[in-house]
Amino acid sequence: MKSKSFGVYCASVIAVISIALMGASHLNAQTSVNQPAEGLNAPASAVSFSPSVATGLRSYMSGSFSNNSSANTVGPYVTPALELSYKNPSVTTTLTYGAEITSARGYGGGLTGDDRTFSNNTYIEHNPNLVISGGVSENWKINTMADLVIHTDTTQTSETVYKLTFTPDVEFKLNPSLSISAGYLLYRESNFDSSVQSPVAAGEGAADKPTFAAVAPTANGETPYKQLHAGIVTAKAKLSDEVKLTTYARAGKLSSNVADKAGYAYRLNADLSTPTPINDLSAQIRYRLNVEDIKGADINYYNMGRLILAYELSTVWSLDLQNTFVVSQKTTKTSKAAYENESYLGGTFKF
């Protein structure tokens, strides 16, 4: 059964790459046929289509600071992606789809037996995302974002996690370098990880890595879920032509049909996008603090740091490194601080 699952995974990888390459070849041929007579001086099209594929090596480590037990995996990944955008003077609509297919070999004291095999460390993740932004006036915009993550372990198809994020907001441009927005956030996660230390229980959309896990149905047979209704305030600052800082804060109420999961949740997040002293090397840095105040239980803290480096080899090729480090802790005296570290090292080809 495990060999069959791994074979399905390999076939999926080959099929995805083949489809992406055939789509790119078709796109290039179609572009050359339909090139306008004006040539390079023709106005830019309102519609753009950008396919890409990334591949490389992914590693994941997790454990507790208080002992030597750890659950680690390492293996290849493939991430095809498509972006379709439509833009006119008043509205911009961007639809993206990304998929991540990965398999890994397990090691460390926290994994034994079959948990170490490639077939038991394989997953497929789908991530469609829709963003619509419309200008009401010169300084006012209305933005809407909907993001869905579907994460499935191929060896146990019942273990599927769904994460939905919906965020409408109103944005005001104070000056050419600074804008602020305020809005509402709905986040719903079903069949979520209820483990003691996992930081993903406070996740949001595709932005939260690294782990997913499913849990058993509730006592009355319902699918476990967690839902957050929150207010969110965001500030976007353009520090220079190439340096941008986005900061947001949110607070809201958690509800769940699982015991000890309801309460209040808070988050502070900062993203910095900047070039580096090395030519063609750009960096994105993220810091995030999550706090969950569970009703009648502990307060959970999750600190996350992320670094993304991209080195542009050419207009179509780049080398990429992404590292995410998470430290989680509960207020209970018996709780031990836990860590998770996920790394991606590979390349991206843009068609």
DOVEX-283942 format. One record per residue (C-alpha): residue in three letters; x, y, z negated. Coordinates in Angstrom, 3 decimals, decimal comma. Each point is the difference from the previous one (the first is absolute). Example, Ala and Ser with C-alpha at 12.3 -4.5 7.8 and 13.67 -1.06 7.14 Angstrom:
2
@res:Ala&u:12,300&v:-4,500&w:-7,800
@res:Ser&u:1,370&v:3,440&w:0,660
***
This chain:
351
@res:Met&u:0,000&v:0,000&w:0,000
@res:Lys&u:2,845&v:2,348&w:-0,868
@res:Ser&u:1,870&v:-0,747&w:3,203
@res:Lys&u:-3,168&v:0,655&w:1,957
@res:Ser&u:-0,489&v:3,369&w:-1,758
@res:Phe&u:3,549&v:1,031&w:0,712
@res:Gly&u:-0,452&v:-1,033&w:3,629
@res:Val&u:-3,096&v:2,199&w:0,198
@res:Tyr&u:2,064&v:2,866&w:-1,408
@res:Cys&u:2,766&v:-0,460&w:2,595
@res:Ala&u:-2,536&v:-0,195&w:2,817
@res:Ser&u:-1,624&v:3,193&w:-1,286
@res:Val&u:3,333&v:1,824&w:0,011
@res:Ile&u:0,767&v:-1,074&w:3,574
@res:Ala&u:-3,501&v:0,910&w:1,161
@res:Val&u:0,131&v:3,457&w:-1,598
@res:Ile&u:3,369&v:0,818&w:1,555
@res:Ser&u:-1,114&v:-1,254&w:3,416
@res:Ile&u:-3,214&v:2,018&w:-0,083
@res:Ala&u:1,878&v:3,134&w:-1,091
@res:Leu&u:2,568&v:-0,365&w:2,785
@res:Met&u:-2,631&v:-0,722&w:2,669
@res:Gly&u:-2,029&v:2,962&w:-1,219
@res:Ala&u:3,045&v:2,222&w:0,215
@res:Ser&u:0,803&v:-1,146&w:3,544
@res:His&u:-3,571&v:0,631&w:1,073
@res:Leu&u:0,028&v:3,411&w:-1,659
@res:Asn&u:3,200&v:1,042&w:1,728
@res:Ala&u:-1,287&v:-1,104&w:3,400
@res:Gln&u:-3,274&v:1,800&w:-0,516
@res:Thr&u:1,748&v:3,201&w:-1,059
@res:Ser&u:2,152&v:0,089&w:3,142
@res:Val&u:-3,021&v:-0,519&w:2,268
@res:Asn&u:-2,112&v:2,688&w:-1,593
@res:Gln&u:2,674&v:2,668&w:-0,316
@res:Pro&u:-1,505&v:3,375&w:0,964
@res:Ala&u:1,207&v:1,853&w:3,076
@res:Glu&u:1,360&v:2,841&w:-2,119
@res:Gly&u:2,684&v:-2,351&w:-1,365
@res:Leu&u:1,867&v:1,233&w:-3,049
@res:Asn&u:-1,866&v:3,307&w:-0,038
@res:Ala&u:-3,406&v:-1,656&w:-0,454
@res:Pro&u:-1,892&v:0,783&w:-3,225
@res:Ala&u:0,275&v:-2,567&w:-2,795
@res:Ser&u:-2,725&v:-2,620&w:-0,097
@res:Ala&u:-2,594&v:0,223&w:-2,777
@res:Val&u:0,364&v:-3,753&w:-0,535
@res:Ser&u:3,211&v:-1,727&w:-1,088
@res:Phe&u:0,706&v:-3,687&w:-0,514
@res:Ser&u:3,083&v:-1,169&w:-1,921
@res:Pro&u:0,744&v:-3,702&w:-0,494
@res:Ser&u:3,005&v:-1,254&w:-1,973
@res:Val&u:1,375&v:-3,135&w:-1,604
@res:Ala&u:2,362&v:-0,356&w:-2,964
@res:Thr&u:1,849&v:-3,093&w:-1,160
@res:Gly&u:2,697&v:-0,904&w:-2,456
@res:Leu&u:0,530&v:-1,465&w:-3,462
@res:Arg&u:-2,205&v:0,502&w:-3,077
@res:Ser&u:0,976&v:-0,784&w:-3,587
@res:Tyr&u:-2,105&v:0,121&w:-3,142
@res:Met&u:1,075&v:-0,335&w:-3,631
@res:Ser&u:-2,062&v:0,143&w:-3,193
@res:Gly&u:0,496&v:-0,807&w:-3,635
@res:Ser&u:0,205&v:1,290&w:-3,543
@res:Phe&u:2,816&v:2,071&w:-1,481
@res:Ser&u:-0,112&v:-2,134&w:-3,153
@res:Asn&u:0,976&v:-3,367&w:1,541
@res:Asn&u:1,692&v:-1,562&w:3,006
@res:Ser&u:-3,110&v:-1,500&w:1,606
@res:Ser&u:-0,690&v:1,453&w:3,452
@res:Ala&u:-2,152&v:-0,754&w:3,045
@res:Asn&u:1,867&v:0,950&w:3,160
@res:Thr&u:-0,448&v:-0,569&w:3,744
@res:Val&u:1,913&v:0,887&w:3,167
@res:Gly&u:-0,916&v:-0,522&w:3,652
@res:Pro&u:-0,827&v:1,572&w:3,390
@res:Tyr&u:-2,853&v:2,387&w:0,827
@res:Val&u:-1,661&v:1,307&w:3,169
@res:Thr&u:-2,128&v:3,161&w:-0,014
@res:Pro&u:-1,781&v:0,980&w:3,238
@res:Ala&u:-1,849&v:3,335&w:-0,047
@res:Leu&u:-2,206&v:2,075&w:2,299
@res:Glu&u:-0,974&v:3,674&w:-0,253
@res:Leu&u:-2,718&v:1,638&w:2,079
@res:Ser&u:-0,478&v:3,739&w:-0,380
@res:Tyr&u:-2,410&v:2,519&w:1,508
@res:Lys&u:0,552&v:3,712&w:-0,470
@res:Asn&u:-1,881&v:3,082&w:1,139
@res:Pro&u:0,093&v:3,590&w:-1,295
@res:Ser&u:-2,368&v:-0,748&w:-2,888
@res:Val&u:0,211&v:-3,724&w:-0,899
@res:Thr&u:2,787&v:-2,558&w:-0,261
@res:Thr&u:-0,885&v:-3,693&w:-0,281
@res:Thr&u:2,657&v:-2,622&w:-0,636
@res:Leu&u:-0,673&v:-3,724&w:-0,124
@res:Thr&u:2,851&v:-2,297&w:-0,988
@res:Tyr&u:0,282&v:-3,729&w:-0,476
@res:Gly&u:2,909&v:-1,808&w:-1,548
@res:Ala&u:0,574&v:-3,637&w:-0,853
@res:Glu&u:2,701&v:-1,594&w:-2,097
@res:Ile&u:0,872&v:-3,680&w:0,400
@res:Thr&u:2,657&v:-1,358&w:-2,319
@res:Ser&u:1,289&v:-3,253&w:-1,395
@res:Ala&u:2,641&v:-0,550&w:-2,655
@res:Arg&u:2,019&v:-2,499&w:-1,971
@res:Gly&u:-0,527&v:0,183&w:-3,756
@res:Tyr&u:2,681&v:-0,100&w:-2,660
@res:Gly&u:0,483&v:0,956&w:-3,650
@res:Gly&u:-1,143&v:-1,513&w:-3,282
@res:Gly&u:-3,565&v:1,250&w:0,457
@res:Leu&u:-0,589&v:-2,185&w:3,075
@res:Thr&u:0,181&v:-3,790&w:-0,015
@res:Gly&u:-0,917&v:-2,865&w:2,321
@res:Asp&u:-2,242&v:0,912&w:2,921
@res:Asp&u:0,076&v:3,686&w:-0,999
@res:Arg&u:3,491&v:0,144&w:1,504
@res:Thr&u:-0,996&v:-1,145&w:3,500
@res:Phe&u:-0,539&v:2,255&w:3,023
@res:Ser&u:-3,527&v:-1,338&w:0,489
@res:Asn&u:-1,019&v:1,121&w:-3,503
@res:Asn&u:1,464&v:3,485&w:0,464
@res:Thr&u:-1,667&v:1,014&w:3,259
@res:Tyr&u:-2,601&v:2,733&w:0,423
@res:Ile&u:-1,723&v:2,077&w:2,664
@res:Glu&u:-1,114&v:3,548&w:-0,744
@res:His&u:-2,263&v:2,170&w:2,170
@res:Asn&u:-0,210&v:3,772&w:-0,482
@res:Pro&u:-2,371&v:2,116&w:2,143
@res:Asn&u:-0,038&v:3,718&w:-0,835
@res:Leu&u:-2,128&v:2,895&w:1,278
@res:Val&u:0,724&v:3,705&w:-0,566
@res:Ile&u:-2,246&v:2,809&w:1,291
@res:Ser&u:0,991&v:3,635&w:-0,503
@res:Gly&u:-2,108&v:2,921&w:1,171
@res:Gly&u:0,651&v:3,727&w:-0,179
@res:Val&u:-2,924&v:2,023&w:-1,334
@res:Ser&u:1,899&v:3,269&w:0,366
@res:Glu&u:3,573&v:1,182&w:0,338
@res:Asn&u:0,773&v:-0,828&w:-3,646
@res:Trp&u:-2,590&v:-2,673&w:-0,894
@res:Lys&u:-0,020&v:-3,690&w:0,966
@res:Ile&u:-2,070&v:-3,033&w:-0,926
@res:Asn&u:1,881&v:-3,310&w:-0,128
@res:Thr&u:-1,297&v:-3,548&w:-0,309
@res:Met&u:2,112&v:-3,130&w:-0,460
@res:Ala&u:-1,130&v:-3,631&w:-0,103
@res:Asp&u:2,554&v:-2,744&w:-0,622
@res:Leu&u:-0,525&v:-3,767&w:-0,240
@res:Val&u:2,503&v:-2,679&w:-0,980
@res:Ile&u:-0,792&v:-3,705&w:0,437
@res:His&u:2,681&v:-2,261&w:-1,437
@res:Thr&u:-0,234&v:-3,773&w:0,477
@res:Asp&u:2,300&v:-2,805&w:-1,090
@res:Thr&u:-0,029&v:-2,465&w:2,891
@res:Thr&u:0,442&v:-3,025&w:-2,255
@res:Gln&u:-3,085&v:0,825&w:-2,075
@res:Thr&u:-2,466&v:1,918&w:2,146
@res:Ser&u:-2,340&v:0,556&w:-2,952
@res:Glu&u:2,649&v:2,247&w:-1,515
@res:Thr&u:-0,848&v:3,145&w:1,946
@res:Val&u:0,242&v:3,464&w:-1,508
@res:Tyr&u:-2,006&v:2,942&w:1,408
@res:Lys&u:0,991&v:3,583&w:-0,814
@res:Leu&u:-2,095&v:2,891&w:1,300
@res:Thr&u:0,816&v:3,697&w:-0,431
@res:Phe&u:-2,280&v:2,839&w:1,137
@res:Thr&u:1,008&v:3,641&w:-0,525
@res:Pro&u:-1,803&v:3,080&w:1,355
@res:Asp&u:1,491&v:3,378&w:-0,967
@res:Val&u:-0,041&v:3,696&w:0,841
@res:Glu&u:3,346&v:1,676&w:0,775
@res:Phe&u:0,888&v:3,697&w:-0,199
@res:Lys&u:3,131&v:1,469&w:1,573
@res:Leu&u:1,416&v:2,640&w:-2,345
@res:Asn&u:2,841&v:0,965&w:2,349
@res:Pro&u:2,045&v:-1,636&w:2,798
@res:Ser&u:1,992&v:-1,959&w:-2,588
@res:Leu&u:-2,570&v:-1,061&w:-2,598
@res:Ser&u:-3,459&v:-1,558&w:-0,010
@res:Ile&u:-2,170&v:-1,512&w:-2,728
@res:Ser&u:-2,916&v:-2,401&w:0,159
@res:Ala&u:-2,579&v:-1,457&w:-2,370
@res:Gly&u:-2,203&v:-3,000&w:0,547
@res:Tyr&u:-1,515&v:-3,272&w:-1,133
@res:Leu&u:1,596&v:-3,444&w:0,023
@res:Leu&u:-1,726&v:-3,372&w:0,054
@res:Tyr&u:2,203&v:-3,046&w:-0,463
@res:Arg&u:-1,330&v:-3,556&w:-0,171
@res:Glu&u:2,035&v:-3,175&w:-0,343
@res:Ser&u:-1,621&v:-3,429&w:0,040
@res:Asn&u:1,497&v:-3,326&w:-1,048
@res:Phe&u:2,807&v:1,980&w:-1,603
@res:Asp&u:2,996&v:-1,080&w:-2,043
@res:Ser&u:-0,921&v:-0,172&w:-3,688
@res:Ser&u:3,421&v:-1,016&w:-1,261
@res:Val&u:1,330&v:1,780&w:-3,060
@res:Gln&u:2,941&v:1,818&w:1,547
@res:Ser&u:-0,894&v:0,449&w:3,662
@res:Pro&u:0,067&v:3,700&w:1,024
@res:Val&u:-2,126&v:-0,547&w:3,089
@res:Ala&u:-3,172&v:-0,004&w:-2,076
@res:Ala&u:0,237&v:3,797&w:0,185
@res:Gly&u:0,700&v:0,019&w:3,722
@res:Glu&u:-1,313&v:2,189&w:2,776
@res:Gly&u:-0,146&v:-1,013&w:3,623
@res:Ala&u:3,034&v:-1,141&w:1,852
@res:Ala&u:2,262&v:2,316&w:-1,899
@res:Asp&u:0,286&v:-2,340&w:-2,968
@res:Lys&u:2,385&v:-2,883&w:0,103
@res:Pro&u:1,281&v:-2,504&w:-0,712
@res:Thr&u:-2,220&v:-2,854&w:-1,207
@res:Phe&u:-3,520&v:-1,268&w:0,542
@res:Ala&u:-1,711&v:-2,932&w:-1,659
@res:Ala&u:-3,526&v:-1,321&w:-0,238
@res:Val&u:-1,898&v:-1,007&w:-3,130
@res:Ala&u:-2,765&v:-2,463&w:-0,728
@res:Pro&u:-3,676&v:1,039&w:0,161
@res:Thr&u:-1,543&v:1,511&w:-3,125
@res:Ala&u:-1,975&v:-2,069&w:-2,484
@res:Asn&u:-3,244&v:0,554&w:1,949
@res:Gly&u:1,614&v:-0,801&w:3,360
@res:Glu&u:0,524&v:3,560&w:1,263
@res:Thr&u:3,054&v:1,094&w:1,968
@res:Pro&u:2,251&v:2,056&w:-2,315
@res:Tyr&u:0,226&v:3,677&w:0,871
@res:Lys&u:1,400&v:3,251&w:-1,288
@res:Gln&u:-1,334&v:3,401&w:1,088
@res:Leu&u:1,276&v:3,519&w:-0,561
@res:His&u:-1,869&v:3,288&w:0,448
@res:Ala&u:2,430&v:2,900&w:-0,305
@res:Gly&u:0,620&v:3,633&w:0,745
@res:Ile&u:3,219&v:0,834&w:1,827
@res:Val&u:1,947&v:3,241&w:0,503
@res:Thr&u:2,866&v:0,217&w:2,520
@res:Ala&u:2,645&v:2,619&w:0,787
@res:Lys&u:2,001&v:-0,126&w:3,253
@res:Ala&u:3,115&v:2,170&w:0,183
@res:Lys&u:2,197&v:0,551&w:3,045
@res:Leu&u:3,351&v:0,822&w:-1,569
@res:Ser&u:1,679&v:0,371&w:3,404
@res:Asp&u:-0,583&v:-1,100&w:3,584
@res:Glu&u:1,079&v:-3,536&w:-0,910
@res:Val&u:-0,597&v:-0,300&w:-3,752
@res:Lys&u:-3,522&v:-0,646&w:-1,288
@res:Leu&u:-1,305&v:-0,685&w:-3,506
@res:Thr&u:-3,458&v:-1,416&w:-0,723
@res:Thr&u:-1,225&v:-0,303&w:-3,580
@res:Tyr&u:-3,351&v:-1,185&w:-1,278
@res:Ala&u:-1,697&v:-0,718&w:-3,300
@res:Arg&u:-3,139&v:-1,997&w:-0,538
@res:Ala&u:-2,164&v:-1,150&w:-2,898
@res:Gly&u:-3,092&v:-2,153&w:-0,111
@res:Lys&u:-2,050&v:-2,787&w:-1,533
@res:Leu&u:0,643&v:-3,699&w:0,508
@res:Ser&u:-2,770&v:-2,598&w:0,093
@res:Ser&u:0,298&v:-3,763&w:0,365
@res:Asn&u:-1,903&v:-3,253&w:-0,477
@res:Val&u:3,077&v:-1,466&w:-1,718
@res:Ala&u:0,509&v:0,471&w:-3,718
@res:Asp&u:2,684&v:2,469&w:-1,143
@res:Lys&u:0,220&v:1,716&w:3,391
@res:Ala&u:-2,366&v:2,975&w:-0,401
@res:Gly&u:1,124&v:3,386&w:-1,286
@res:Tyr&u:1,762&v:3,033&w:1,467
@res:Ala&u:2,855&v:0,322&w:2,484
@res:Tyr&u:2,433&v:2,854&w:0,667
@res:Arg&u:2,713&v:0,495&w:2,604
@res:Leu&u:2,724&v:2,509&w:0,836
@res:Asn&u:1,735&v:-0,447&w:3,368
@res:Ala&u:2,730&v:1,922&w:1,841
@res:Asp&u:1,293&v:-0,673&w:3,548
@res:Leu&u:3,051&v:1,716&w:1,472
@res:Ser&u:0,881&v:-0,303&w:3,695
@res:Thr&u:3,404&v:1,337&w:0,992
@res:Pro&u:2,949&v:-0,442&w:2,371
@res:Thr&u:3,378&v:-1,001&w:-1,430
@res:Pro&u:3,584&v:1,221&w:0,560
@res:Ile&u:0,390&v:-2,914&w:2,432
@res:Asn&u:-1,220&v:0,820&w:3,492
@res:Asp&u:-3,128&v:-1,911&w:1,088
@res:Leu&u:-0,571&v:-1,364&w:-3,537
@res:Ser&u:-3,226&v:1,072&w:-1,725
@res:Ala&u:-1,248&v:-0,805&w:-3,499
@res:Gln&u:-3,328&v:-0,258&w:-1,771
@res:Ile&u:-0,019&v:-0,093&w:-3,797
@res:Arg&u:-3,020&v:-0,787&w:-2,179
@res:Tyr&u:-0,539&v:0,061&w:-3,749
@res:Arg&u:-3,270&v:-1,139&w:-1,519
@res:Leu&u:-1,325&v:-0,306&w:-3,536
@res:Asn&u:-3,189&v:-2,005&w:-0,596
@res:Val&u:-1,744&v:-0,098&w:-3,359
@res:Glu&u:-2,970&v:-2,242&w:-0,779
@res:Asp&u:-1,840&v:0,569&w:-3,260
@res:Ile&u:-2,026&v:-3,203&w:-0,348
@res:Lys&u:-3,051&v:0,288&w:-2,215
@res:Gly&u:0,524&v:-1,869&w:-3,268
@res:Ala&u:3,406&v:-1,289&w:1,127
@res:Asp&u:3,511&v:1,183&w:0,811
@res:Ile&u:1,306&v:2,889&w:2,055
@res:Asn&u:1,917&v:-1,195&w:3,061
@res:Tyr&u:2,858&v:2,004&w:1,516
@res:Tyr&u:1,428&v:-0,544&w:3,495
@res:Asn&u:3,011&v:1,934&w:1,252
@res:Met&u:0,847&v:-0,396&w:3,684
@res:Gly&u:2,860&v:1,324&w:2,090
@res:Arg&u:0,346&v:-0,491&w:3,758
@res:Leu&u:2,725&v:0,871&w:2,499
@res:Ile&u:-0,459&v:-0,304&w:3,775
@res:Leu&u:2,944&v:0,623&w:2,330
@res:Ala&u:-0,255&v:0,055&w:3,813
@res:Tyr&u:3,002&v:0,352&w:2,290
@res:Glu&u:-0,910&v:0,894&w:3,589
@res:Leu&u:2,181&v:-1,976&w:2,395
@res:Ser&u:-1,919&v:1,323&w:3,015
@res:Thr&u:-3,430&v:1,333&w:0,893
@res:Val&u:-1,437&v:-3,513&w:-0,315
@res:Trp&u:2,231&v:-1,836&w:-2,499
@res:Ser&u:0,574&v:0,656&w:-3,697
@res:Leu&u:1,602&v:-1,819&w:-2,922
@res:Asp&u:-2,156&v:0,017&w:-3,143
@res:Leu&u:0,458&v:-0,589&w:-3,704
@res:Gln&u:-2,820&v:0,127&w:-2,538
@res:Asn&u:0,377&v:-0,711&w:-3,708
@res:Thr&u:-2,734&v:0,155&w:-2,638
@res:Phe&u:0,686&v:-0,387&w:-3,715
@res:Val&u:-2,750&v:-0,259&w:-2,619
@res:Val&u:0,209&v:-0,100&w:-3,792
@res:Ser&u:-3,180&v:-0,833&w:-1,929
@res:Gln&u:-0,741&v:0,026&w:-3,724
@res:Lys&u:-2,936&v:-0,360&w:-2,362
@res:Thr&u:-0,386&v:1,735&w:-3,362
@res:Thr&u:-0,508&v:-3,244&w:-1,921
@res:Lys&u:2,928&v:-0,946&w:-2,245
@res:Thr&u:0,275&v:-3,481&w:1,512
@res:Ser&u:0,167&v:1,288&w:3,596
@res:Lys&u:3,339&v:-0,126&w:1,801
@res:Ala&u:0,993&v:2,448&w:2,705
@res:Ala&u:-0,083&v:-1,638&w:3,446
@res:Tyr&u:1,601&v:0,924&w:3,308
@res:Glu&u:-0,647&v:-0,602&w:3,689
@res:Asn&u:2,289&v:0,834&w:2,908
@res:Glu&u:-0,880&v:-0,375&w:3,673
@res:Ser&u:2,393&v:0,727&w:2,880
@res:Tyr&u:-0,374&v:0,050&w:3,793
@res:Leu&u:3,056&v:0,160&w:2,253
@res:Gly&u:-0,465&v:-0,123&w:3,765
@res:Gly&u:-0,683&v:1,908&w:3,175
@res:Thr&u:-2,940&v:1,594&w:1,792
@res:Phe&u:-0,615&v:0,167&w:3,747
@res:Lys&u:-2,422&v:2,643&w:1,264
@res:Phe&u:-1,477&v:-0,752&w:3,420
***
